[in-house]
Amino acid sequence: QVQLVESGGGLVQAGGSLRLSCAASGRTFGSAMGWFRQAPGKEREFVAAISWNGLTRYYADSVKGRFIISRDNAKNTVYLQMNSLKPEDTAVYYCAARLVATGSREVYEYDYWGQGTQVTVSS
């Protein structure tokens, strides 16, 4: 079992920054991690993913160049640094773990999910 707890969400003005954290516990060794988001009335969508060793990272086109995913395996924590935030980034952000070393852009390929943290960007 893997438990994931997100933190760091909040209200920020457009152009601002936030850093989300995802603390993992349980059998996380060898797991790729991802961040997804879901806005009201929309499907959950991929944001970023990182491989177990941190060498491979994927980003959605909508966040490329603004968001950075990273991980600290010694702390069992994954981060999402979000810069130049836009109102359309407003959503609940979810951390997810995949029980293989390589990341994925697909929701269905992740095995464990956190409860989510709200990010609201005002214009």
C-alpha atoms as one frame of an Amber mdcrd trajectory, in Angstrom:
protein
   0.000   0.000   0.000   1.034   3.551  -0.704  -0.325   6.647   0.992   0.010
  10.065  -0.623  -0.628  13.413   1.028  -0.517  16.649  -0.949   0.126  20.085
   0.493   0.998  23.586  -0.646  -2.139  24.606  -2.464  -3.815  27.949  -1.949
  -4.936  31.210  -3.499  -2.474  33.153  -5.628  -2.686  36.008  -8.107  -2.024
  35.468 -11.774   1.699  35.512 -12.455   2.511  34.188  -9.016   4.064  30.920
  -7.902   3.233  27.984  -5.670   5.080  24.819  -4.770   3.074  21.678  -4.169
   4.469  18.793  -2.170   3.403  15.159  -2.091   4.586  13.096   0.856   4.538
   9.377   0.168   4.600   6.498   2.610   4.419   2.760   2.218   5.903   0.775
  -0.657   7.134   3.635  -2.809  10.490   2.202  -3.813  10.769   2.096  -7.594
   7.585   4.093  -8.202   7.173   6.773 -10.813   5.091   9.743  -9.705   2.717
  12.090 -11.419   0.696  15.240 -10.886  -2.775  15.606 -12.325  -5.447  18.256
 -11.956  -9.198  18.494 -12.205 -11.190  21.673 -12.676 -14.939  21.817 -11.929
 -16.940  20.118 -14.651 -13.840  18.792 -16.399 -12.044  15.484 -16.537  -8.877
  14.857 -14.603  -5.915  15.778 -16.761  -2.215  15.080 -16.787   0.147  17.819
 -15.612   3.588  16.272 -15.082   5.310  12.980 -14.327   8.744  11.881 -13.188
  10.506   8.547 -13.290  11.777   6.770 -10.198  15.353   7.953 -10.748  14.251
  11.476 -11.637  16.002  11.435 -14.996  12.881  11.399 -17.162  10.190  14.046
 -16.831   7.033  14.626 -18.837   4.889  17.750 -18.980   1.559  18.682 -20.457
   1.931  21.260 -23.208  -0.171  23.688 -21.187   2.392  23.837 -18.355   5.666
  23.240 -20.174   8.150  25.989 -19.382   6.177  27.116 -16.316   5.978  24.039
 -14.053   8.810  21.853 -12.802   8.393  18.402 -11.275  11.100  17.040  -8.997
  11.537  14.406  -6.330  13.640  13.660  -3.276  13.642   9.916  -2.748  15.435
  10.252   0.591  12.415  12.209   1.835   9.827  10.223  -0.150   8.515  13.508
  -1.483   7.591  14.792  -4.924   7.276  18.477  -5.726   5.565  20.565  -8.349
   6.950  24.070  -8.682   4.358  26.186 -10.455   5.437  29.539 -11.863   3.698
  32.175 -13.968   0.358  30.851 -12.843  -2.730  31.595 -14.901  -6.426  31.560
 -13.951  -6.851  28.475 -16.144  -4.486  26.610 -13.809  -7.202  26.719 -11.146
  -8.057  23.153 -10.165  -7.660  20.487  -7.536  -4.183  19.034  -7.953  -3.627
  15.339  -7.289  -0.455  13.398  -6.702  -0.336   9.829  -8.025   2.035   6.880
  -7.772   2.665   4.231 -10.369   4.226   0.928  -9.274   6.758   0.927 -12.096
   9.832   3.078 -12.615   8.669   4.972 -15.696   6.131   7.757 -15.671   2.961
   7.993 -17.727   0.531  10.645 -18.965  -2.471   8.361 -18.483  -4.725   8.542
 -15.433  -5.545   4.833 -15.603  -1.904   3.786 -15.367  -1.507   5.090 -11.816
  -2.165   2.855  -8.864  -2.492   5.221  -5.905  -3.857   8.723  -5.510  -3.806
  11.435  -2.899  -6.826  13.420  -1.755  -5.852  16.527  -3.687  -5.042  20.130
  -2.865  -6.905  23.154  -4.193  -5.062  25.718  -6.282  -6.915  28.917  -7.142
  -5.403  31.567  -9.381  -7.153  34.929  -9.399  -7.004  37.307 -12.361
